[in-house]
């Protein structure tokens, strides 16, 4: 997943779509839009937005912290938590530098962004990618994402020239 943060408008559409897709209760957020700034750029102030979420690390610290072996990394790089194995100890939450795992008080287990892998396996976009009105969330293979970003930058240059 890549987020073209230069064009993110800070709306919560992706966060709301994630909550709806995964039936998350109030207080549990697998994806959060965070405001960064304001900071000075030349003579102007600028605010940017970042998405706080699981980044599906190359070597996820949550996996080694999990005492019940509930967290695994799939061959495609997606990190998932097996809800049948999770005992809700929250050690993964402490280990994650991104605060991605979230404790669900309803199930008394921990879960986090699974990159909508059930949707991806059916050839559908992730719920956050689909819901983004600014079209700044990209999920897929690196070459595919790079191509989409380059196309988006070209569109932006054409728009600026008008």
C-alpha positions in Angstrom: 0.0 0.0 0.0 1.2 3.5 -0.9 -0.5 6.7 0.0 0.2 9.8 -2.1 0.1 12.1 0.9 0.8 15.3 -1.1 -2.8 15.1 -2.4 -4.6 13.7 0.7 -7.3 16.2 1.8 -7.6 14.8 5.3 -11.1 13.5 5.1 -12.0 10.4 7.1 -13.6 8.4 4.2 -10.9 5.7 4.3 -11.1 5.3 8.1 -14.9 5.1 8.0 -14.8 2.6 5.1 -12.3 0.4 7.0 -14.5 0.5 10.1 -17.6 -0.5 8.1 -15.8 -3.2 6.1 -14.5 -4.8 9.3 -17.4 -4.1 11.6 -15.1 -2.3 14.1 -16.6 -0.9 17.3 -16.2 2.7 18.4 -12.7 3.3 19.7 -11.1 0.6 17.4 -9.5 2.1 14.4 -7.3 0.1 12.0 -6.8 3.2 9.9 -6.6 6.7 11.1 -6.0 10.0 9.3 -3.5 12.1 11.3 -2.9 15.8 10.7 0.8 16.9 10.5 1.6 20.5 10.9 1.0 23.3 10.3 4.6 24.0 9.2 6.1 26.8 7.1 6.8 26.3 3.4 8.2 29.6 2.1 5.9 32.3 3.2 2.9 30.0 3.7 1.7 27.5 6.2 1.0 23.9 5.1 -0.8 21.0 6.7 -0.3 17.4 5.6 -2.1 14.2 6.4 -0.7 10.8 7.1 -2.5 7.5 7.4 -1.7 5.6 10.6 -2.1 1.9 9.9 -0.3 -1.4 9.8 2.5 -1.2 7.2 2.9 -5.0 7.0 6.6 -4.8 8.0 9.3 -6.8 6.3 10.2 -8.3 9.7 7.1 -7.5 11.9 8.0 -7.1 15.6 4.4 -8.1 16.4 5.0 -11.7 15.2 7.8 -12.4 17.6 6.0 -10.6 20.5 2.9 -12.8 20.1 2.8 -15.5 22.8 0.1 -17.6 21.1 1.6 -17.7 17.6 -1.6 -16.0 16.3 0.3 -13.5 14.0 1.7 -14.7 10.7 3.0 -13.1 7.5 1.5 -14.5 4.3 3.6 -15.2 1.2 2.3 -12.0 -0.4 3.5 -9.9 2.6 0.2 -9.3 4.4 0.4 -9.7 8.1 -2.7 -11.3 9.7 -3.9 -12.2 13.2 -5.7 -15.5 13.6 -8.6 -14.7 15.9 -9.0 -18.3 16.9 -5.4 -18.3 18.3 -5.3 -14.8 19.7 -5.6 -14.7 23.6 -5.8 -10.9 23.8 -2.5 -10.5 25.8 -1.8 -7.3 23.9 2.0 -7.9 23.6 1.8 -7.2 19.9 0.4 -3.8 20.6 3.4 -3.0 22.8 5.8 -4.3 20.2 4.4 -2.4 17.2 6.1 1.0 16.5 3.0 2.1 14.5 0.3 1.3 17.1 -1.4 -0.8 14.4 -2.8 -3.7 16.5 -6.0 -2.7 18.2 -7.7 -4.5 21.1 -11.4 -5.2 20.5 -13.3 -5.2 23.8 -16.2 -7.1 22.3 -14.1 -10.1 21.2 -11.3 -9.6 23.8 -8.8 -10.2 21.1 -6.4 -8.0 19.1 -6.7 -7.4 15.4 -5.4 -4.9 12.8 -5.5 -4.0 9.1 -5.4 -7.2 7.0 -5.1 -5.1 3.8 -8.6 -6.4 3.0 -7.1 -9.6 1.7 -10.6 -11.2 1.3 -11.4 -8.4 -1.1 -8.0 -8.6 -2.9 -8.4 -12.4 -3.4 -11.7 -11.7 -5.2 -10.0 -9.1 -7.4 -11.6 -6.1 -5.6 -9.9 -3.0 -4.3 -9.4 -2.5 -0.6 -12.2 -0.6 1.1 -9.9 2.4 1.9 -8.7 2.6 -1.7 -12.2 2.4 -3.1 -13.6 5.0 -0.7 -10.9 7.7 -1.1 -12.4 10.7 -3.0 -8.9 12.1 -3.7 -7.7 8.8 -5.1 -4.5 8.9 -3.2 -4.5 5.3 -1.8 -2.9 2.6 -4.0 -2.7 -1.1 -3.2 -1.0 -3.6 -5.4 2.4 -4.7 -6.8 5.2 -2.1 -6.6 5.4 -1.7 -10.4 1.6 -1.2 -10.7 1.6 1.4 -7.9 4.5 3.2 -9.4 2.8 3.4 -12.7 -0.4 4.8 -11.1 1.6 7.4 -9.2 3.4 8.5 -12.3 0.1 8.8 -14.2 -1.3 10.8 -11.3 1.7 13.2 -11.3 1.3 13.7 -15.1 -2.4 14.5 -14.6 -1.5 17.0 -11.9 1.0 18.7 -14.1 -1.5 19.0 -16.9 -4.1 20.5 -14.5 -1.5 23.0 -13.2 -0.7 24.1 -16.7 -4.4 24.9 -17.5 
